């Protein structure tokens, strides 16, 4: 008979390799003593989950998690055994101790990426049996995989508090550890299903890179557009953005006859005269290869806060009886409610209700998560408060790669509450999901891809959209410390609304204005003019059919500040972006100086 010392190594001796060996030993030990070590892809998993859920009047089910957003600040990535510290080893041992004592784990197998494609990756989830809803909902996101096939990646989700240590050198609880080169992640102390999803996708992004592509935090859709010269072209559009920036809103946006009527009333334009065969492919993480774009999941898990019937595809799917909700309140009729008026989190209205939705239920899914051809259009949702136009077209590929590398965004309540309302630089819109290789390597590969497409005479059209930012928010100049350097930088003046800091003043494009812009842009109907600082590298819309000239002026920062002030604001942005690039994309200055310095301009 084994004793504890035979099963679990001492804390000082534990390594990622020994963790996996010890886990197999524990499973075998349980078999020998007559315990059931795990439930293998149990067919009754949904029934088990229902014991912990609420059923809405429309028949759908919902669950609550103990933490209502991902815990990025409580996550570490361990690339080698040399990086292991006592706290990391302690948590590895605590997970094994819990698994040894706990009842049978739930084992679920799934493929990330289209099965049979270069992007296919087998993930095996080992979930604590007290949280069957996590295992069930994750299983509905991915493709079924053979239970007896060797997995590429394993995820251990144990939502219990295990008297977790702090991350070394911090006062932050150590909850999640990723081991990209050992093929596993452990998750503790949180029952947020997003941790399982993002763990699998983080490993998938690395998997995609190893197979010659880049894994991107972007949505994917296709449609056929009638261009101004009467021709038809297939548009393969990827939309990058951080949580809360509108990625799912625009990635799953569909024009129906009812929606088109509103565009006719508001803009005098009927989008259905130009657009047809609209197909949704993916809403979150995608793989870009030279010949096509491949989605990561067969369904999607999307933020449903403030969802309205105007967002037709999302509304259909989220109000389906098959939808699986998380932290989602009922409306007065007992159906799923998305207004965020009842449930609260840390004393504030809930701003991160989520739903696993079936792509078939959108009514605009053709059954294939891969594109019909290579990427044609890249849209970066890069919100800011000071220098961003509502929309621009980036012609220069180095500058396009710089916007991509920066990943500028604004912290949203769906992210950690500490970053809400702040301007952030999140490399490739993808941190902290890039593991295994640096974001720098992805930037280099993506830039080369854009460059190659340009040289072939088939460039990817790149647009930058200021969705959740402001044009221009009220601000004051302050001293800002960037490492060993101090600069003068604008700081937005904020007010707190329902416990959430929001900028004062400014305007932003509506969802409808943004969608109209994108349609007119890809059909070649926009009249452009050079950017006042970057010139022909970046084009600003001078006329957009359907959007009045006065409204376009309102969506331009130079409508509010003189050119000298605009240059000063932009100079501060350039300085800050370089500071964050040095941190987030180390070595980019040497590997791709043309990208690193792409935003520089003559300040005189």
VEXDREN-2710 file (C-alpha; in Angstrom, 1 decimal):
% VEXDREN-2710
k/r/px/py/pz
1/UNK/0.0/0.0/0.0
2/UNK/1.3/3.4/-0.9
3/UNK/1.8/6.1/1.8
4/UNK/1.6/9.8/1.4
5/UNK/5.3/10.1/0.7
6/UNK/5.1/7.7/-2.2
7/UNK/2.2/9.7/-3.8
8/UNK/3.1/13.4/-3.2
9/UNK/6.7/14.6/-3.3
10/UNK/7.9/17.0/-0.6
11/UNK/7.3/20.7/-1.3
12/UNK/11.0/21.3/-1.8
13/UNK/11.2/18.5/-4.5
14/UNK/8.1/19.2/-6.5
15/UNK/8.4/20.1/-10.1
16/UNK/5.9/20.4/-13.0
17/UNK/7.0/17.0/-14.2
18/UNK/6.7/15.5/-10.7
19/UNK/3.3/17.1/-10.3
20/UNK/1.9/15.2/-13.4
21/UNK/3.5/12.0/-12.3
22/UNK/2.1/12.4/-8.8
23/UNK/-1.3/13.1/-10.2
24/UNK/-1.3/9.8/-12.2
25/UNK/-0.1/8.0/-9.1
26/UNK/-3.1/9.4/-7.1
27/UNK/-5.5/8.2/-9.7
28/UNK/-4.0/4.7/-9.7
29/UNK/-4.0/4.7/-5.8
30/UNK/-7.7/5.5/-5.8
31/UNK/-8.4/2.6/-8.2
32/UNK/-6.5/0.1/-6.1
33/UNK/-8.3/1.0/-2.9
34/UNK/-11.7/0.9/-4.6
35/UNK/-12.4/4.6/-5.0
36/UNK/-13.6/6.0/-8.3
37/UNK/-10.8/8.3/-9.4
38/UNK/-12.8/10.3/-11.9
39/UNK/-16.0/10.5/-13.9
40/UNK/-15.0/10.1/-17.6
41/UNK/-16.9/12.7/-19.7
42/UNK/-20.1/11.8/-17.7
43/UNK/-23.2/11.9/-19.9
44/UNK/-25.2/13.2/-16.9
45/UNK/-23.0/16.2/-16.3
46/UNK/-25.8/18.7/-17.2
47/UNK/-28.1/17.0/-14.7
48/UNK/-25.4/17.2/-12.0
49/UNK/-24.9/20.9/-12.8
50/UNK/-28.6/21.7/-12.5
51/UNK/-28.5/21.0/-8.8
52/UNK/-26.5/24.1/-8.4
53/UNK/-28.2/26.3/-10.9
54/UNK/-31.3/28.5/-11.5
55/UNK/-33.7/27.9/-14.3
56/UNK/-35.2/30.9/-16.0
57/UNK/-38.8/31.0/-17.4
58/UNK/-37.5/30.5/-20.9
59/UNK/-36.0/27.1/-19.9
60/UNK/-32.3/28.2/-19.9
61/UNK/-30.1/27.7/-16.9
62/UNK/-27.7/30.0/-15.0
63/UNK/-25.1/29.7/-12.3
64/UNK/-23.1/32.1/-10.0
65/UNK/-19.4/32.1/-9.5
66/UNK/-17.5/33.2/-6.4
67/UNK/-15.4/35.7/-8.4
68/UNK/-17.1/37.5/-11.2
69/UNK/-14.1/38.3/-13.5
70/UNK/-10.8/36.6/-14.4
71/UNK/-8.0/37.0/-11.9
72/UNK/-5.2/38.1/-14.1
73/UNK/-3.3/39.8/-11.3
74/UNK/-3.4/36.4/-9.4
75/UNK/-1.9/34.5/-12.3
76/UNK/1.7/33.5/-13.0
77/UNK/3.4/31.8/-15.9
78/UNK/6.2/29.4/-15.2
79/UNK/8.4/28.8/-18.2
80/UNK/11.0/26.6/-16.6
81/UNK/11.8/24.7/-13.4
82/UNK/14.4/27.4/-12.6
83/UNK/11.5/29.9/-12.1
84/UNK/9.8/27.8/-9.4
85/UNK/9.8/29.4/-6.0
86/UNK/8.6/28.0/-2.7
87/UNK/5.1/29.5/-3.0
88/UNK/4.7/28.0/-6.5
89/UNK/5.7/24.6/-5.2
90/UNK/3.5/24.9/-2.2
91/UNK/0.4/25.5/-4.3
92/UNK/1.3/22.5/-6.6
93/UNK/1.4/20.3/-3.5
94/UNK/-1.8/21.7/-2.1
95/UNK/-3.6/20.9/-5.3
96/UNK/-2.4/17.3/-5.2
97/UNK/-3.4/17.0/-1.5
98/UNK/-6.9/18.2/-2.3
99/UNK/-7.2/15.9/-5.3
100/UNK/-6.1/12.9/-3.2
101/UNK/-8.7/13.6/-0.5
102/UNK/-11.5/14.8/-2.8
103/UNK/-14.1/12.6/-4.5
104/UNK/-13.9/11.6/-8.2
105/UNK/-12.8/14.5/-10.4
106/UNK/-14.8/15.3/-13.5
107/UNK/-12.8/14.6/-16.7
108/UNK/-13.8/16.4/-19.8
109/UNK/-12.1/16.2/-23.2
110/UNK/-12.4/18.7/-26.0
111/UNK/-10.8/20.1/-29.1
112/UNK/-9.9/23.7/-29.4
113/UNK/-9.7/24.8/-33.0
114/UNK/-11.4/23.2/-36.0
115/UNK/-11.1/19.4/-35.8
116/UNK/-8.8/18.0/-38.5
117/UNK/-7.2/21.4/-39.1
118/UNK/-3.7/22.6/-38.3
119/UNK/-5.2/24.4/-35.4
120/UNK/-6.7/21.3/-33.7
121/UNK/-5.6/20.9/-30.0
122/UNK/-6.8/18.3/-27.5
123/UNK/-7.5/19.8/-24.1
124/UNK/-8.4/17.7/-21.1
125/UNK/-10.1/19.4/-18.2
126/UNK/-9.9/17.9/-14.7
127/UNK/-12.6/19.7/-12.6
128/UNK/-13.5/19.5/-9.0
129/UNK/-16.7/17.4/-8.7
130/UNK/-18.4/20.1/-6.6
131/UNK/-18.5/22.4/-9.7
132/UNK/-20.1/20.3/-12.5
133/UNK/-21.4/23.5/-14.1
134/UNK/-17.9/24.6/-15.0
135/UNK/-17.1/21.3/-16.7
136/UNK/-20.5/21.3/-18.5
137/UNK/-20.3/24.8/-19.8
138/UNK/-16.8/24.5/-21.0
139/UNK/-17.7/21.2/-22.8
140/UNK/-20.3/23.2/-24.8
141/UNK/-17.7/25.6/-26.0
142/UNK/-15.3/23.1/-27.5
143/UNK/-15.6/20.2/-30.0
144/UNK/-15.9/16.7/-28.6
145/UNK/-12.5/14.8/-28.4
146/UNK/-11.9/11.1/-27.9
147/UNK/-11.6/10.4/-24.1
148/UNK/-8.8/7.8/-24.7
149/UNK/-6.6/10.1/-26.9
150/UNK/-3.5/11.6/-25.4
151/UNK/-4.2/15.3/-24.7
152/UNK/-2.0/18.1/-25.8
153/UNK/-2.9/20.2/-22.7
154/UNK/-4.4/19.5/-19.3
155/UNK/-6.2/22.0/-17.0
156/UNK/-6.8/21.3/-13.3
157/UNK/-9.6/23.5/-12.1
158/UNK/-10.0/23.3/-8.3
159/UNK/-12.1/26.3/-7.3
160/UNK/-11.5/25.9/-3.5
161/UNK/-9.4/28.2/-1.4
162/UNK/-6.4/26.0/-0.5
163/UNK/-4.8/28.5/2.0
164/UNK/-3.1/29.9/-1.0
165/UNK/0.2/31.6/-0.6
166/UNK/0.9/35.1/-2.0
167/UNK/2.7/35.5/-5.4
168/UNK/6.3/35.9/-4.4
169/UNK/7.2/39.5/-3.6
170/UNK/3.5/40.7/-3.7
171/UNK/0.5/40.8/-1.5
172/UNK/-1.6/39.2/-4.2
173/UNK/-3.0/35.7/-3.7
174/UNK/-1.5/33.0/-6.0
175/UNK/-4.5/31.4/-7.7
176/UNK/-3.6/30.4/-11.2
177/UNK/-0.3/28.9/-12.6
178/UNK/0.3/28.2/-16.3
179/UNK/3.1/25.9/-17.5
180/UNK/3.2/26.4/-21.3
181/UNK/6.2/24.1/-21.8
182/UNK/4.8/21.4/-19.6
183/UNK/1.3/21.6/-21.2
184/UNK/-0.9/22.3/-18.2
185/UNK/-2.5/25.0/-16.0
186/UNK/-3.8/24.8/-12.5
187/UNK/-6.7/27.1/-11.3
188/UNK/-7.7/27.5/-7.7
189/UNK/-9.8/29.7/-5.5
190/UNK/-12.2/30.9/-8.2
191/UNK/-15.2/29.2/-9.8
192/UNK/-15.3/31.7/-12.7
193/UNK/-15.8/29.6/-15.9
194/UNK/-13.7/32.1/-17.8
195/UNK/-10.6/30.9/-16.1
196/UNK/-11.0/27.4/-17.7
197/UNK/-11.9/28.9/-21.0
198/UNK/-8.9/31.3/-21.1
199/UNK/-6.5/28.7/-19.8
200/UNK/-7.3/26.4/-22.7
201/UNK/-7.1/29.3/-25.2
202/UNK/-3.8/30.6/-23.8
203/UNK/-2.3/27.2/-24.5
204/UNK/-4.0/27.2/-27.9
205/UNK/-2.4/30.5/-28.9
206/UNK/1.0/29.0/-28.2
207/UNK/-0.1/25.8/-30.2
208/UNK/-1.1/28.0/-33.1
209/UNK/2.2/29.9/-33.0
210/UNK/4.2/26.6/-33.1
211/UNK/2.2/25.6/-36.2
212/UNK/3.1/28.8/-38.1
213/UNK/0.2/31.1/-37.3
214/UNK/-0.6/33.8/-34.8
215/UNK/-3.3/33.4/-32.1
216/UNK/-5.3/36.6/-31.8
217/UNK/-7.8/38.0/-29.3
218/UNK/-10.3/38.8/-32.0
219/UNK/-13.8/38.0/-33.4
220/UNK/-14.3/36.7/-36.9
221/UNK/-17.1/37.1/-39.4
222/UNK/-17.7/37.1/-43.1
223/UNK/-20.0/38.7/-45.6
224/UNK/-20.2/39.6/-49.2
225/UNK/-20.2/43.3/-50.1
226/UNK/-21.2/45.2/-53.2
227/UNK/-18.5/47.7/-53.9
228/UNK/-19.0/51.2/-55.4
229/UNK/-18.0/49.9/-58.8
230/UNK/-20.8/47.3/-58.7
231/UNK/-18.5/44.3/-58.0
232/UNK/-19.0/41.8/-55.2
233/UNK/-16.2/40.7/-52.9
234/UNK/-16.0/38.4/-49.9
235/UNK/-14.9/40.1/-46.8
236/UNK/-13.1/38.1/-44.1
237/UNK/-13.1/40.5/-41.1
238/UNK/-11.3/40.0/-37.8
239/UNK/-12.1/42.4/-35.0
240/UNK/-9.5/42.8/-32.2
241/UNK/-10.4/44.2/-28.7
242/UNK/-10.1/43.7/-25.0
243/UNK/-13.1/42.7/-22.8
244/UNK/-15.7/45.4/-22.8
245/UNK/-14.4/47.2/-25.9
246/UNK/-17.2/45.9/-28.2
247/UNK/-15.4/42.9/-29.8
248/UNK/-18.4/40.6/-29.4
249/UNK/-20.9/43.4/-30.2
250/UNK/-19.3/44.1/-33.5
251/UNK/-18.0/40.6/-34.2
252/UNK/-21.5/39.3/-33.9
253/UNK/-23.3/42.3/-35.4
254/UNK/-25.8/41.3/-38.1
255/UNK/-28.0/43.4/-40.4
256/UNK/-31.6/42.2/-40.7
257/UNK/-34.5/43.9/-42.5
258/UNK/-35.7/45.3/-39.2
259/UNK/-32.2/46.7/-38.3
260/UNK/-31.8/48.0/-41.9
261/UNK/-35.0/50.1/-41.4
262/UNK/-33.4/51.9/-38.5
263/UNK/-30.4/52.7/-40.7
264/UNK/-32.7/54.1/-43.4
265/UNK/-34.4/56.2/-40.8
266/UNK/-31.2/57.5/-39.1
267/UNK/-28.7/57.6/-42.0
268/UNK/-30.8/57.4/-45.2
269/UNK/-28.8/54.2/-46.1
270/UNK/-30.1/50.7/-46.4
271/UNK/-27.1/48.3/-45.6
272/UNK/-28.9/45.4/-47.2
273/UNK/-28.5/47.0/-50.6
274/UNK/-24.7/46.3/-50.2
275/UNK/-24.3/43.4/-47.9
276/UNK/-25.4/39.8/-48.1
277/UNK/-24.5/36.2/-47.0
278/UNK/-23.5/37.3/-43.5
279/UNK/-21.9/34.6/-41.4
280/UNK/-20.6/34.6/-37.8
281/UNK/-17.5/32.4/-37.3
282/UNK/-16.1/33.1/-33.8
283/UNK/-16.3/35.8/-31.1
284/UNK/-13.1/35.6/-29.1
285/UNK/-9.8/33.9/-30.0
286/UNK/-8.8/33.1/-33.6
287/UNK/-5.8/31.7/-35.5
288/UNK/-4.5/33.6/-38.5
289/UNK/-2.6/31.6/-41.1
290/UNK/-1.6/32.7/-44.6
291/UNK/-4.4/31.0/-46.4
292/UNK/-7.3/31.3/-43.9
293/UNK/-8.5/32.2/-40.4
294/UNK/-9.6/29.5/-38.0
295/UNK/-11.8/29.9/-35.0
296/UNK/-11.0/28.4/-31.6
297/UNK/-14.4/27.2/-30.4
298/UNK/-17.6/25.7/-31.8
299/UNK/-19.7/28.1/-29.7
300/UNK/-19.0/31.3/-27.7
301/UNK/-19.0/32.7/-24.2
302/UNK/-19.9/36.3/-24.4
303/UNK/-20.5/39.2/-22.2
304/UNK/-24.2/40.0/-22.2
305/UNK/-24.2/43.2/-20.0
306/UNK/-26.5/45.9/-21.6
307/UNK/-27.5/43.5/-24.4
308/UNK/-30.5/44.7/-26.4
309/UNK/-32.7/43.2/-29.2
310/UNK/-30.9/45.5/-31.7
311/UNK/-27.9/43.2/-31.4
312/UNK/-29.9/40.6/-33.2
313/UNK/-27.5/37.6/-33.4
314/UNK/-26.4/37.9/-29.8
315/UNK/-29.9/38.5/-28.5
316/UNK/-31.3/35.4/-30.3
317/UNK/-28.6/33.2/-28.9
318/UNK/-28.6/34.7/-25.4
319/UNK/-32.3/34.4/-25.0
320/UNK/-32.4/30.9/-26.4
321/UNK/-33.6/28.1/-24.0
322/UNK/-30.2/26.5/-24.6
323/UNK/-28.1/29.4/-23.4
324/UNK/-26.0/28.8/-20.3
325/UNK/-25.7/31.9/-18.1
326/UNK/-23.2/33.0/-15.5
327/UNK/-23.9/35.8/-13.0
328/UNK/-27.0/36.8/-15.0
329/UNK/-30.0/38.2/-13.2
330/UNK/-33.6/37.4/-14.0
331/UNK/-35.8/40.2/-15.4
332/UNK/-39.2/40.8/-13.7
333/UNK/-40.8/38.1/-15.9
334/UNK/-38.2/35.5/-14.8
335/UNK/-36.4/35.4/-18.1
336/UNK/-32.6/36.2/-18.4
337/UNK/-32.1/39.9/-17.7
338/UNK/-29.1/41.9/-19.0
339/UNK/-29.6/45.4/-17.5
340/UNK/-27.4/44.8/-14.4
341/UNK/-29.9/46.4/-12.0
342/UNK/-30.4/43.5/-9.5
343/UNK/-27.2/41.5/-9.0
344/UNK/-24.2/43.3/-7.6
345/UNK/-20.6/42.6/-7.1
346/UNK/-18.5/44.4/-4.3
347/UNK/-21.4/46.7/-3.7
348/UNK/-21.7/47.9/-7.3
349/UNK/-24.1/46.9/-10.1
350/UNK/-23.0/43.8/-11.9
351/UNK/-21.2/44.6/-15.1
352/UNK/-20.0/41.2/-16.2
353/UNK/-22.9/38.9/-16.8
354/UNK/-21.9/36.1/-19.2
355/UNK/-23.5/33.5/-21.3
356/UNK/-22.4/30.4/-23.2
357/UNK/-24.4/30.7/-26.4
358/UNK/-24.7/28.3/-29.4
359/UNK/-23.6/29.8/-32.7
360/UNK/-26.5/28.0/-34.4
361/UNK/-28.9/30.0/-32.2
362/UNK/-27.7/33.2/-33.7
363/UNK/-29.3/32.2/-37.0
364/UNK/-26.1/33.3/-38.9
365/UNK/-23.7/30.4/-38.5
366/UNK/-22.9/28.1/-41.4
367/UNK/-21.4/25.3/-39.3
368/UNK/-17.8/26.1/-40.1
369/UNK/-15.6/28.1/-37.8
370/UNK/-12.9/28.5/-40.4
371/UNK/-13.0/31.3/-43.0
372/UNK/-13.5/30.7/-46.7
373/UNK/-10.3/32.5/-47.5
374/UNK/-7.4/34.7/-46.2
375/UNK/-8.0/37.7/-43.9
376/UNK/-9.1/40.8/-45.9
377/UNK/-9.9/43.2/-43.1
378/UNK/-8.5/43.9/-39.7
379/UNK/-10.3/46.1/-37.2
380/UNK/-8.6/47.2/-34.0
381/UNK/-10.9/48.4/-31.3
382/UNK/-8.4/50.7/-29.6
383/UNK/-10.3/53.2/-27.4
384/UNK/-8.7/56.3/-25.9
385/UNK/-9.5/59.7/-24.5
386/UNK/-7.4/62.2/-26.3
387/UNK/-5.9/61.6/-29.7
388/UNK/-8.1/58.9/-31.3
389/UNK/-10.5/59.7/-34.1
390/UNK/-13.7/57.7/-34.1
391/UNK/-12.3/55.8/-37.1
392/UNK/-9.2/55.8/-39.3
393/UNK/-7.7/53.7/-42.0
394/UNK/-4.0/52.7/-41.4
395/UNK/-2.2/52.4/-44.7
396/UNK/1.4/52.0/-43.5
397/UNK/1.9/48.4/-42.4
398/UNK/4.6/49.3/-39.8
399/UNK/2.2/51.8/-38.2
400/UNK/-0.6/49.2/-38.4
401/UNK/1.6/46.7/-36.6
402/UNK/2.4/49.4/-34.0
403/UNK/-1.3/49.9/-33.2
404/UNK/-1.6/46.1/-33.0
405/UNK/1.5/45.8/-30.7
406/UNK/0.3/48.6/-28.4
407/UNK/-3.1/47.1/-27.8
408/UNK/-4.3/50.3/-26.3
409/UNK/-7.6/50.0/-24.4
410/UNK/-9.6/51.3/-21.5
411/UNK/-10.2/49.2/-18.4
412/UNK/-13.7/47.8/-18.2
413/UNK/-15.7/46.5/-15.1
414/UNK/-15.6/43.1/-16.7
415/UNK/-11.8/43.1/-16.1
416/UNK/-10.2/43.5/-12.7
417/UNK/-11.9/46.3/-10.8
418/UNK/-8.6/48.0/-10.2
419/UNK/-8.2/49.0/-13.9
420/UNK/-11.7/50.3/-14.6
421/UNK/-11.6/53.5/-16.6
422/UNK/-7.8/53.6/-17.0
423/UNK/-6.0/53.8/-20.3
424/UNK/-4.0/50.6/-20.6
425/UNK/-1.5/49.1/-23.1
426/UNK/-2.2/45.4/-23.5
427/UNK/0.2/44.0/-26.2
428/UNK/-1.7/42.7/-29.2
429/UNK/-5.0/43.1/-27.2
430/UNK/-3.9/39.7/-26.0
431/UNK/-2.1/39.9/-22.6
432/UNK/-2.0/37.9/-20.5
433/UNK/-3.1/35.1/-22.8
434/UNK/0.2/34.9/-24.7
435/UNK/2.4/32.2/-23.2
436/UNK/5.2/30.0/-24.5
437/UNK/6.7/32.7/-26.6
438/UNK/6.7/36.5/-26.1
439/UNK/4.2/38.9/-27.6
440/UNK/7.3/40.3/-29.5
441/UNK/7.5/37.1/-31.6
442/UNK/3.8/37.3/-32.5
443/UNK/4.2/41.0/-33.5
444/UNK/7.2/40.1/-35.7
445/UNK/5.2/37.3/-37.4
446/UNK/2.1/39.4/-37.9
447/UNK/4.0/42.3/-39.3
448/UNK/5.7/40.0/-41.8
449/UNK/2.3/38.7/-42.7
450/UNK/1.0/42.2/-43.4
451/UNK/4.2/43.1/-45.3
452/UNK/4.0/40.0/-47.5
453/UNK/0.3/40.6/-48.3
454/UNK/1.2/44.2/-49.3
455/UNK/4.0/43.0/-51.5
456/UNK/1.7/40.6/-53.2
457/UNK/-0.6/43.4/-54.1
458/UNK/-3.4/42.0/-51.8
459/UNK/-3.0/44.2/-48.7
460/UNK/-5.1/43.6/-45.5
461/UNK/-7.2/46.7/-44.9
462/UNK/-6.6/48.0/-41.4
463/UNK/-9.0/50.2/-39.5
464/UNK/-8.7/51.6/-35.9
465/UNK/-12.0/52.4/-34.1
466/UNK/-12.5/54.3/-30.9
467/UNK/-15.4/52.4/-29.6
468/UNK/-15.6/52.9/-25.8
469/UNK/-13.3/55.9/-25.6
470/UNK/-14.0/59.6/-25.9
471/UNK/-13.4/62.4/-28.4
472/UNK/-12.1/64.3/-26.5
473/UNK/-12.6/63.8/-22.7
474/UNK/-11.9/66.7/-20.4
475/UNK/-8.3/66.4/-19.1
476/UNK/-5.6/68.1/-17.1
477/UNK/-1.8/67.9/-17.7
478/UNK/0.1/66.1/-15.0
479/UNK/3.6/64.7/-14.4
480/UNK/3.7/61.0/-15.2
481/UNK/6.6/58.8/-14.2
482/UNK/7.6/56.3/-16.9
483/UNK/10.5/54.3/-15.4
484/UNK/13.4/56.7/-14.8
485/UNK/11.8/59.3/-17.0
486/UNK/9.1/61.9/-16.2
487/UNK/6.8/63.4/-18.9
488/UNK/3.9/65.7/-19.0
489/UNK/0.8/63.7/-19.9
490/UNK/-2.9/64.3/-20.1
491/UNK/-5.1/62.8/-17.4
492/UNK/-8.9/62.4/-17.8
493/UNK/-11.1/64.1/-15.4
494/UNK/-13.4/61.3/-14.0
495/UNK/-16.7/61.1/-12.1
496/UNK/-18.1/58.1/-10.4
497/UNK/-21.4/56.8/-11.7
498/UNK/-22.9/53.8/-9.9
499/UNK/-19.6/53.1/-8.4
500/UNK/-17.8/53.1/-11.7
501/UNK/-15.3/55.9/-12.7
502/UNK/-16.2/57.5/-16.1
503/UNK/-14.6/60.3/-18.0
504/UNK/-16.2/63.7/-18.2
505/UNK/-17.1/65.3/-21.5
506/UNK/-16.4/64.2/-25.1
507/UNK/-18.4/62.0/-27.5
508/UNK/-18.0/58.6/-29.1
509/UNK/-19.3/56.8/-32.1
510/UNK/-22.5/54.8/-31.7
511/UNK/-22.6/51.1/-32.6
512/UNK/-24.6/52.0/-35.7
513/UNK/-22.2/54.8/-36.8
514/UNK/-19.3/52.3/-36.4
515/UNK/-21.0/49.6/-38.4
516/UNK/-22.0/52.0/-41.1
517/UNK/-18.4/53.3/-41.3
518/UNK/-17.1/49.7/-41.7
519/UNK/-19.6/48.9/-44.4
520/UNK/-18.8/52.0/-46.4
521/UNK/-15.1/51.5/-45.9
522/UNK/-14.9/48.0/-47.2
523/UNK/-17.1/48.9/-50.2
524/UNK/-14.8/51.8/-51.1
525/UNK/-17.4/54.5/-50.6
526/UNK/-15.5/56.8/-48.2
527/UNK/-13.6/59.9/-49.2
528/UNK/-10.4/60.2/-47.2
529/UNK/-7.9/62.8/-46.2
530/UNK/-4.4/62.6/-44.6
531/UNK/-4.0/62.5/-40.9
532/UNK/-2.9/65.9/-39.7
533/UNK/0.3/64.5/-38.2
534/UNK/1.0/61.1/-39.8
535/UNK/0.0/62.2/-43.2
536/UNK/-0.8/59.6/-45.9
537/UNK/0.2/56.8/-43.5
538/UNK/-3.1/57.2/-41.8
539/UNK/-6.3/58.3/-43.5
540/UNK/-9.1/60.1/-41.8
541/UNK/-12.7/60.0/-43.2
542/UNK/-13.7/63.3/-44.9
543/UNK/-17.0/62.0/-46.1
544/UNK/-18.9/58.9/-45.1
545/UNK/-22.2/58.4/-46.9
546/UNK/-24.9/58.5/-44.3
547/UNK/-23.0/60.3/-41.6
548/UNK/-23.4/64.1/-41.7
549/UNK/-20.3/66.2/-42.2
550/UNK/-21.0/68.0/-38.9
551/UNK/-21.1/64.7/-37.0
552/UNK/-17.8/63.6/-38.6
553/UNK/-16.3/66.9/-37.3
554/UNK/-17.6/66.0/-33.8
555/UNK/-15.8/62.7/-34.1
556/UNK/-12.5/64.3/-34.8
557/UNK/-10.2/65.4/-31.9
558/UNK/-8.9/68.4/-33.9
559/UNK/-12.4/69.8/-33.9
560/UNK/-11.9/70.4/-30.2
561/UNK/-8.2/71.3/-29.8
562/UNK/-5.8/73.3/-32.0
563/UNK/-3.1/71.4/-33.9
564/UNK/-0.3/72.4/-31.4
565/UNK/-2.3/70.9/-28.5
566/UNK/-3.1/67.9/-30.5
567/UNK/0.6/67.3/-31.3
568/UNK/1.4/67.7/-27.6
569/UNK/-1.3/65.1/-26.7
570/UNK/0.0/62.7/-29.4
571/UNK/3.6/63.2/-28.3
572/UNK/2.6/62.1/-24.8
573/UNK/0.9/59.0/-26.2
574/UNK/3.9/58.1/-28.3
575/UNK/6.2/58.4/-25.3
576/UNK/3.9/56.3/-23.1
577/UNK/3.4/53.7/-25.8
578/UNK/7.1/53.1/-26.1
579/UNK/7.5/52.7/-22.4
580/UNK/4.8/50.0/-22.4
581/UNK/6.3/48.4/-25.6
582/UNK/9.6/48.0/-23.8
583/UNK/7.8/46.2/-21.1
584/UNK/5.2/44.2/-23.1
585/UNK/7.2/43.5/-26.2
586/UNK/10.9/43.3/-25.1
587/UNK/13.4/43.5/-27.9
588/UNK/10.9/44.9/-30.5
589/UNK/13.1/48.1/-30.8
590/UNK/15.9/46.0/-32.1
591/UNK/14.0/43.4/-34.1
592/UNK/11.5/45.8/-35.8
593/UNK/12.7/49.4/-35.3
594/UNK/10.4/50.4/-38.2
595/UNK/7.4/49.3/-36.1
596/UNK/8.8/50.6/-32.8
597/UNK/9.3/54.1/-34.1
598/UNK/6.4/54.1/-36.5
599/UNK/4.3/56.7/-34.6
600/UNK/7.2/59.2/-34.3
601/UNK/6.7/62.6/-35.9
602/UNK/8.3/66.0/-36.0
603/UNK/7.2/67.7/-32.7
604/UNK/8.3/71.2/-33.9
END
